[in-house]
Amino acid sequence: GFVEQMLDTYETLVTTINDADRILVQKQIEIIDRQIDRQVYSLYSLTAEDIKIIEGER
């Protein structure tokens, strides 16, 4: 699932030396994070308005 992907990707980030590769891995982390957010929003049946409030507080 997404949690395993996130853990694996963070492990990759820690071992990545090249700056360009680190940027790519960080972008992958952001994508997985958004996927997790969407799953949580769906799980709790949040409305678009709810999501705006939550994401506005970041």
PDB file of N, CA, C and O in Angstrom, chain B, residues numbered from 101:
ATOM      1  N   GLY B 101       0.810  -1.185   0.000  1.00  0.00           N
ATOM      2  CA  GLY B 101       0.000   0.000   0.000  1.00  0.00           C
ATOM      3  C   GLY B 101       0.858   1.256   0.000  1.00  0.00           C
ATOM      4  O   GLY B 101       2.074   1.220  -0.189  1.00  0.00           O
ATOM      5  N   PHE B 102       0.179   2.346   0.217  1.00  0.00           N
ATOM      6  CA  PHE B 102       0.851   3.648   0.179  1.00  0.00           C
ATOM      7  C   PHE B 102       1.888   3.802   1.288  1.00  0.00           C
ATOM      8  O   PHE B 102       2.926   4.434   1.091  1.00  0.00           O
ATOM      9  N   VAL B 103       1.603   3.224   2.452  1.00  0.00           N
ATOM     10  CA  VAL B 103       2.545   3.362   3.574  1.00  0.00           C
ATOM     11  C   VAL B 103       3.869   2.678   3.234  1.00  0.00           C
ATOM     12  O   VAL B 103       4.942   3.230   3.476  1.00  0.00           O
ATOM     13  N   GLU B 104       3.782   1.475   2.671  1.00  0.00           N
ATOM     14  CA  GLU B 104       4.996   0.768   2.288  1.00  0.00           C
ATOM     15  C   GLU B 104       5.755   1.544   1.212  1.00  0.00           C
ATOM     16  O   GLU B 104       6.982   1.638   1.255  1.00  0.00           O
ATOM     17  N   GLN B 105       5.018   2.102   0.245  1.00  0.00           N
ATOM     18  CA  GLN B 105       5.651   2.916  -0.793  1.00  0.00           C
ATOM     19  C   GLN B 105       6.380   4.106  -0.175  1.00  0.00           C
ATOM     20  O   GLN B 105       7.505   4.431  -0.554  1.00  0.00           O
ATOM     21  N   MET B 106       5.714   4.746   0.782  1.00  0.00           N
ATOM     22  CA  MET B 106       6.304   5.925   1.417  1.00  0.00           C
ATOM     23  C   MET B 106       7.576   5.535   2.168  1.00  0.00           C
ATOM     24  O   MET B 106       8.596   6.215   2.058  1.00  0.00           O
ATOM     25  N   LEU B 107       7.516   4.450   2.924  1.00  0.00           N
ATOM     26  CA  LEU B 107       8.702   4.014   3.670  1.00  0.00           C
ATOM     27  C   LEU B 107       9.851   3.660   2.733  1.00  0.00           C
ATOM     28  O   LEU B 107      10.995   4.043   2.976  1.00  0.00           O
ATOM     29  N   ASP B 108       9.547   2.931   1.666  1.00  0.00           N
ATOM     30  CA  ASP B 108      10.581   2.573   0.691  1.00  0.00           C
ATOM     31  C   ASP B 108      11.180   3.816   0.040  1.00  0.00           C
ATOM     32  O   ASP B 108      12.391   3.896  -0.168  1.00  0.00           O
ATOM     33  N   THR B 109      10.328   4.779  -0.278  1.00  0.00           N
ATOM     34  CA  THR B 109      10.797   5.989  -0.946  1.00  0.00           C
ATOM     35  C   THR B 109      11.660   6.825  -0.012  1.00  0.00           C
ATOM     36  O   THR B 109      12.666   7.392  -0.438  1.00  0.00           O
ATOM     37  N   TYR B 110      11.273   6.908   1.271  1.00  0.00           N
ATOM     38  CA  TYR B 110      12.113   7.630   2.235  1.00  0.00           C
ATOM     39  C   TYR B 110      13.466   6.935   2.389  1.00  0.00           C
ATOM     40  O   TYR B 110      14.497   7.594   2.522  1.00  0.00           O
ATOM     41  N   GLU B 111      13.456   5.609   2.370  1.00  0.00           N
ATOM     42  CA  GLU B 111      14.713   4.873   2.458  1.00  0.00           C
ATOM     43  C   GLU B 111      15.598   5.189   1.248  1.00  0.00           C
ATOM     44  O   GLU B 111      16.811   5.353   1.383  1.00  0.00           O
ATOM     45  N   THR B 112      14.990   5.271   0.085  1.00  0.00           N
ATOM     46  CA  THR B 112      15.725   5.646  -1.122  1.00  0.00           C
ATOM     47  C   THR B 112      16.297   7.048  -0.989  1.00  0.00           C
ATOM     48  O   THR B 112      17.436   7.301  -1.381  1.00  0.00           O
ATOM     49  N   LEU B 113      15.501   7.962  -0.433  1.00  0.00           N
ATOM     50  CA  LEU B 113      15.950   9.344  -0.261  1.00  0.00           C
ATOM     51  C   LEU B 113      17.204   9.402   0.609  1.00  0.00           C
ATOM     52  O   LEU B 113      18.149  10.131   0.307  1.00  0.00           O
ATOM     53  N   VAL B 114      17.199   8.633   1.681  1.00  0.00           N
ATOM     54  CA  VAL B 114      18.327   8.643   2.613  1.00  0.00           C
ATOM     55  C   VAL B 114      19.607   8.155   1.936  1.00  0.00           C
ATOM     56  O   VAL B 114      20.698   8.632   2.248  1.00  0.00           O
ATOM     57  N   THR B 115      19.475   7.214   1.019  1.00  0.00           N
ATOM     58  CA  THR B 115      20.665   6.630   0.396  1.00  0.00           C
ATOM     59  C   THR B 115      21.054   7.302  -0.921  1.00  0.00           C
ATOM     60  O   THR B 115      22.060   6.938  -1.530  1.00  0.00           O
ATOM     61  N   THR B 116      20.265   8.277  -1.359  1.00  0.00           N
ATOM     62  CA  THR B 116      20.536   8.950  -2.630  1.00  0.00           C
ATOM     63  C   THR B 116      21.514  10.099  -2.418  1.00  0.00           C
ATOM     64  O   THR B 116      21.311  10.952  -1.554  1.00  0.00           O
ATOM     65  N   ILE B 117      22.559  10.110  -3.203  1.00  0.00           N
ATOM     66  CA  ILE B 117      23.607  11.118  -3.058  1.00  0.00           C
ATOM     67  C   ILE B 117      23.446  12.241  -4.080  1.00  0.00           C
ATOM     68  O   ILE B 117      23.590  13.415  -3.738  1.00  0.00           O
ATOM     69  N   ASN B 118      23.155  11.897  -5.307  1.00  0.00           N
ATOM     70  CA  ASN B 118      23.034  12.852  -6.406  1.00  0.00           C
ATOM     71  C   ASN B 118      21.865  13.807  -6.162  1.00  0.00           C
ATOM     72  O   ASN B 118      20.748  13.366  -5.889  1.00  0.00           O
ATOM     73  N   ASP B 119      22.121  15.108  -6.261  1.00  0.00           N
ATOM     74  CA  ASP B 119      21.083  16.114  -6.000  1.00  0.00           C
ATOM     75  C   ASP B 119      19.892  15.986  -6.934  1.00  0.00           C
ATOM     76  O   ASP B 119      18.749  16.121  -6.496  1.00  0.00           O
ATOM     77  N   ALA B 120      20.137  15.730  -8.208  1.00  0.00           N
ATOM     78  CA  ALA B 120      19.034  15.599  -9.167  1.00  0.00           C
ATOM     79  C   ALA B 120      18.158  14.403  -8.809  1.00  0.00           C
ATOM     80  O   ALA B 120      16.932  14.477  -8.899  1.00  0.00           O
ATOM     81  N   ASP B 121      18.786  13.305  -8.404  1.00  0.00           N
ATOM     82  CA  ASP B 121      18.023  12.125  -7.998  1.00  0.00           C
ATOM     83  C   ASP B 121      17.238  12.389  -6.719  1.00  0.00           C
ATOM     84  O   ASP B 121      16.111  11.918  -6.567  1.00  0.00           O
ATOM     85  N   ARG B 122      17.838  13.146  -5.801  1.00  0.00           N
ATOM     86  CA  ARG B 122      17.141  13.480  -4.547  1.00  0.00           C
ATOM     87  C   ARG B 122      15.878  14.281  -4.841  1.00  0.00           C
ATOM     88  O   ARG B 122      14.842  14.069  -4.210  1.00  0.00           O
ATOM     89  N   ILE B 123      15.964  15.193  -5.793  1.00  0.00           N
ATOM     90  CA  ILE B 123      14.795  15.999  -6.157  1.00  0.00           C
ATOM     91  C   ILE B 123      13.695  15.098  -6.709  1.00  0.00           C
ATOM     92  O   ILE B 123      12.523  15.266  -6.371  1.00  0.00           O
ATOM     93  N   LEU B 124      14.072  14.142  -7.558  1.00  0.00           N
ATOM     94  CA  LEU B 124      13.086  13.211  -8.107  1.00  0.00           C
ATOM     95  C   LEU B 124      12.427  12.379  -7.009  1.00  0.00           C
ATOM     96  O   LEU B 124      11.214  12.176  -7.023  1.00  0.00           O
ATOM     97  N   VAL B 125      13.223  11.905  -6.068  1.00  0.00           N
ATOM     98  CA  VAL B 125      12.686  11.099  -4.969  1.00  0.00           C
ATOM     99  C   VAL B 125      11.764  11.952  -4.102  1.00  0.00           C
ATOM    100  O   VAL B 125      10.718  11.474  -3.662  1.00  0.00           O
ATOM    101  N   GLN B 126      12.134  13.205  -3.851  1.00  0.00           N
ATOM    102  CA  GLN B 126      11.276  14.096  -3.067  1.00  0.00           C
ATOM    103  C   GLN B 126       9.947  14.330  -3.773  1.00  0.00           C
ATOM    104  O   GLN B 126       8.907  14.418  -3.121  1.00  0.00           O
ATOM    105  N   LYS B 127       9.971  14.432  -5.091  1.00  0.00           N
ATOM    106  CA  LYS B 127       8.732  14.587  -5.854  1.00  0.00           C
ATOM    107  C   LYS B 127       7.874  13.329  -5.742  1.00  0.00           C
ATOM    108  O   LYS B 127       6.650  13.418  -5.654  1.00  0.00           O
ATOM    109  N   GLN B 128       8.509  12.162  -5.744  1.00  0.00           N
ATOM    110  CA  GLN B 128       7.774  10.912  -5.563  1.00  0.00           C
ATOM    111  C   GLN B 128       7.098  10.889  -4.193  1.00  0.00           C
ATOM    112  O   GLN B 128       5.957  10.445  -4.063  1.00  0.00           O
ATOM    113  N   ILE B 129       7.809  11.368  -3.176  1.00  0.00           N
ATOM    114  CA  ILE B 129       7.247  11.426  -1.824  1.00  0.00           C
ATOM    115  C   ILE B 129       6.026  12.333  -1.805  1.00  0.00           C
ATOM    116  O   ILE B 129       5.016  11.997  -1.187  1.00  0.00           O
ATOM    117  N   GLU B 130       6.106  13.472  -2.471  1.00  0.00           N
ATOM    118  CA  GLU B 130       4.968  14.397  -2.532  1.00  0.00           C
ATOM    119  C   GLU B 130       3.767  13.744  -3.212  1.00  0.00           C
ATOM    120  O   GLU B 130       2.631  13.926  -2.775  1.00  0.00           O
ATOM    121  N   ILE B 131       4.013  12.988  -4.278  1.00  0.00           N
ATOM    122  CA  ILE B 131       2.927  12.312  -4.991  1.00  0.00           C
ATOM    123  C   ILE B 131       2.265  11.272  -4.094  1.00  0.00           C
ATOM    124  O   ILE B 131       1.038  11.208  -4.018  1.00  0.00           O
ATOM    125  N   ILE B 132       3.062  10.465  -3.422  1.00  0.00           N
ATOM    126  CA  ILE B 132       2.514   9.450  -2.524  1.00  0.00           C
ATOM    127  C   ILE B 132       1.737  10.111  -1.395  1.00  0.00           C
ATOM    128  O   ILE B 132       0.671   9.631  -1.010  1.00  0.00           O
ATOM    129  N   ASP B 133       2.261  11.201  -0.866  1.00  0.00           N
ATOM    130  CA  ASP B 133       1.584  11.929   0.209  1.00  0.00           C
ATOM    131  C   ASP B 133       0.203  12.409  -0.245  1.00  0.00           C
ATOM    132  O   ASP B 133      -0.768  12.310   0.505  1.00  0.00           O
ATOM    133  N   ARG B 134       0.118  12.926  -1.471  1.00  0.00           N
ATOM    134  CA  ARG B 134      -1.176  13.371  -2.002  1.00  0.00           C
ATOM    135  C   ARG B 134      -2.129  12.193  -2.184  1.00  0.00           C
ATOM    136  O   ARG B 134      -3.332  12.320  -1.955  1.00  0.00           O
ATOM    137  N   GLN B 135      -1.586  11.041  -2.596  1.00  0.00           N
ATOM    138  CA  GLN B 135      -2.425   9.855  -2.754  1.00  0.00           C
ATOM    139  C   GLN B 135      -2.987   9.407  -1.405  1.00  0.00           C
ATOM    140  O   GLN B 135      -4.152   9.022  -1.309  1.00  0.00           O
ATOM    141  N   ILE B 136      -2.161   9.460  -0.379  1.00  0.00           N
ATOM    142  CA  ILE B 136      -2.618   9.112   0.969  1.00  0.00           C
ATOM    143  C   ILE B 136      -3.705  10.085   1.405  1.00  0.00           C
ATOM    144  O   ILE B 136      -4.735   9.672   1.938  1.00  0.00           O
ATOM    145  N   ASP B 137      -3.479  11.374   1.179  1.00  0.00           N
ATOM    146  CA  ASP B 137      -4.489  12.380   1.534  1.00  0.00           C
ATOM    147  C   ASP B 137      -5.819  12.070   0.865  1.00  0.00           C
ATOM    148  O   ASP B 137      -6.864  12.101   1.514  1.00  0.00           O
ATOM    149  N   ARG B 138      -5.785  11.771  -0.439  1.00  0.00           N
ATOM    150  CA  ARG B 138      -7.028  11.487  -1.173  1.00  0.00           C
ATOM    151  C   ARG B 138      -7.744  10.268  -0.605  1.00  0.00           C
ATOM    152  O   ARG B 138      -8.972  10.248  -0.519  1.00  0.00           O
ATOM    153  N   GLN B 139      -6.980   9.259  -0.220  1.00  0.00           N
ATOM    154  CA  GLN B 139      -7.590   8.066   0.369  1.00  0.00           C
ATOM    155  C   GLN B 139      -8.269   8.401   1.696  1.00  0.00           C
ATOM    156  O   GLN B 139      -9.373   7.930   1.969  1.00  0.00           O
ATOM    157  N   VAL B 140      -7.615   9.205   2.506  1.00  0.00           N
ATOM    158  CA  VAL B 140      -8.189   9.604   3.796  1.00  0.00           C
ATOM    159  C   VAL B 140      -9.448  10.439   3.573  1.00  0.00           C
ATOM    160  O   VAL B 140     -10.460  10.230   4.242  1.00  0.00           O
ATOM    161  N   TYR B 141      -9.388  11.381   2.637  1.00  0.00           N
ATOM    162  CA  TYR B 141     -10.559  12.209   2.341  1.00  0.00           C
ATOM    163  C   TYR B 141     -11.727  11.338   1.904  1.00  0.00           C
ATOM    164  O   TYR B 141     -12.866  11.569   2.311  1.00  0.00           O
ATOM    165  N   SER B 142     -11.450  10.350   1.085  1.00  0.00           N
ATOM    166  CA  SER B 142     -12.493   9.447   0.614  1.00  0.00           C
ATOM    167  C   SER B 142     -13.035   8.598   1.760  1.00  0.00           C
ATOM    168  O   SER B 142     -14.245   8.402   1.879  1.00  0.00           O
ATOM    169  N   LEU B 143     -12.144   8.104   2.590  1.00  0.00           N
ATOM    170  CA  LEU B 143     -12.533   7.267   3.725  1.00  0.00           C
ATOM    171  C   LEU B 143     -13.517   7.990   4.639  1.00  0.00           C
ATOM    172  O   LEU B 143     -14.467   7.391   5.145  1.00  0.00           O
ATOM    173  N   TYR B 144     -13.279   9.275   4.842  1.00  0.00           N
ATOM    174  CA  TYR B 144     -14.130  10.065   5.722  1.00  0.00           C
ATOM    175  C   TYR B 144     -15.203  10.843   4.969  1.00  0.00           C
ATOM    176  O   TYR B 144     -15.893  11.675   5.556  1.00  0.00           O
ATOM    177  N   SER B 145     -15.346  10.578   3.680  1.00  0.00           N
ATOM    178  CA  SER B 145     -16.371  11.225   2.842  1.00  0.00           C
ATOM    179  C   SER B 145     -16.336  12.747   2.971  1.00  0.00           C
ATOM    180  O   SER B 145     -17.375  13.392   3.111  1.00  0.00           O
ATOM    181  N   LEU B 146     -15.142  13.305   2.923  1.00  0.00           N
ATOM    182  CA  LEU B 146     -15.007  14.748   3.059  1.00  0.00           C
ATOM    183  C   LEU B 146     -15.468  15.445   1.787  1.00  0.00           C
ATOM    184  O   LEU B 146     -15.274  14.945   0.679  1.00  0.00           O
ATOM    185  N   THR B 147     -16.068  16.584   1.967  1.00  0.00           N
ATOM    186  CA  THR B 147     -16.521  17.386   0.834  1.00  0.00           C
ATOM    187  C   THR B 147     -15.358  18.239   0.325  1.00  0.00           C
ATOM    188  O   THR B 147     -14.316  18.349   0.970  1.00  0.00           O
ATOM    189  N   ALA B 148     -15.565  18.834  -0.839  1.00  0.00           N
ATOM    190  CA  ALA B 148     -14.544  19.730  -1.391  1.00  0.00           C
ATOM    191  C   ALA B 148     -14.275  20.884  -0.427  1.00  0.00           C
ATOM    192  O   ALA B 148     -13.137  21.329  -0.278  1.00  0.00           O
ATOM    193  N   GLU B 149     -15.326  21.358   0.220  1.00  0.00           N
ATOM    194  CA  GLU B 149     -15.167  22.453   1.189  1.00  0.00           C
ATOM    195  C   GLU B 149     -14.329  21.998   2.390  1.00  0.00           C
ATOM    196  O   GLU B 149     -13.459  22.734   2.856  1.00  0.00           O
ATOM    197  N   ASP B 150     -14.590  20.788   2.886  1.00  0.00           N
ATOM    198  CA  ASP B 150     -13.798  20.238   3.992  1.00  0.00           C
ATOM    199  C   ASP B 150     -12.319  20.168   3.611  1.00  0.00           C
ATOM    200  O   ASP B 150     -11.442  20.534   4.394  1.00  0.00           O
ATOM    201  N   ILE B 151     -12.064  19.695   2.405  1.00  0.00           N
ATOM    202  CA  ILE B 151     -10.692  19.532   1.936  1.00  0.00           C
ATOM    203  C   ILE B 151     -10.000  20.885   1.816  1.00  0.00           C
ATOM    204  O   ILE B 151      -8.824  21.011   2.157  1.00  0.00           O
ATOM    205  N   LYS B 152     -10.714  21.891   1.338  1.00  0.00           N
ATOM    206  CA  LYS B 152     -10.135  23.238   1.244  1.00  0.00           C
ATOM    207  C   LYS B 152      -9.718  23.737   2.621  1.00  0.00           C
ATOM    208  O   LYS B 152      -8.651  24.330   2.779  1.00  0.00           O
ATOM    209  N   ILE B 153     -10.559  23.495   3.607  1.00  0.00           N
ATOM    210  CA  ILE B 153     -10.249  23.935   4.973  1.00  0.00           C
ATOM    211  C   ILE B 153      -9.005  23.210   5.487  1.00  0.00           C
ATOM    212  O   ILE B 153      -8.096  23.835   6.032  1.00  0.00           O
ATOM    213  N   ILE B 154      -8.972  21.902   5.312  1.00  0.00           N
ATOM    214  CA  ILE B 154      -7.843  21.106   5.791  1.00  0.00           C
ATOM    215  C   ILE B 154      -6.554  21.522   5.095  1.00  0.00           C
ATOM    216  O   ILE B 154      -5.537  21.741   5.754  1.00  0.00           O
ATOM    217  N   GLU B 155      -6.587  21.630   3.786  1.00  0.00           N
ATOM    218  CA  GLU B 155      -5.373  21.947   3.044  1.00  0.00           C
ATOM    219  C   GLU B 155      -4.960  23.402   3.209  1.00  0.00           C
ATOM    220  O   GLU B 155      -3.794  23.740   3.006  1.00  0.00           O
ATOM    221  N   GLY B 156      -5.888  24.255   3.570  1.00  0.00           N
ATOM    222  CA  GLY B 156      -5.558  25.650   3.825  1.00  0.00           C
ATOM    223  C   GLY B 156      -4.784  25.833   5.107  1.00  0.00           C
ATOM    224  O   GLY B 156      -4.104  26.843   5.296  1.00  0.00           O
ATOM    225  N   GLU B 157      -4.887  24.848   5.996  1.00  0.00           N
ATOM    226  CA  GLU B 157      -4.213  24.928   7.287  1.00  0.00           C
ATOM    227  C   GLU B 157      -2.802  24.372   7.240  1.00  0.00           C
ATOM    228  O   GLU B 157      -2.106  24.385   8.255  1.00  0.00           O
ATOM    229  N   ARG B 158      -2.362  23.886   6.094  1.00  0.00           N
ATOM    230  CA  ARG B 158      -1.013  23.317   5.993  1.00  0.00           C
ATOM    231  C   ARG B 158       0.018  24.391   5.996  1.00  0.00           C
ATOM    232  O   ARG B 158       1.212  24.100   5.918  1.00  0.00           O
TER     233      ARG B 158
END
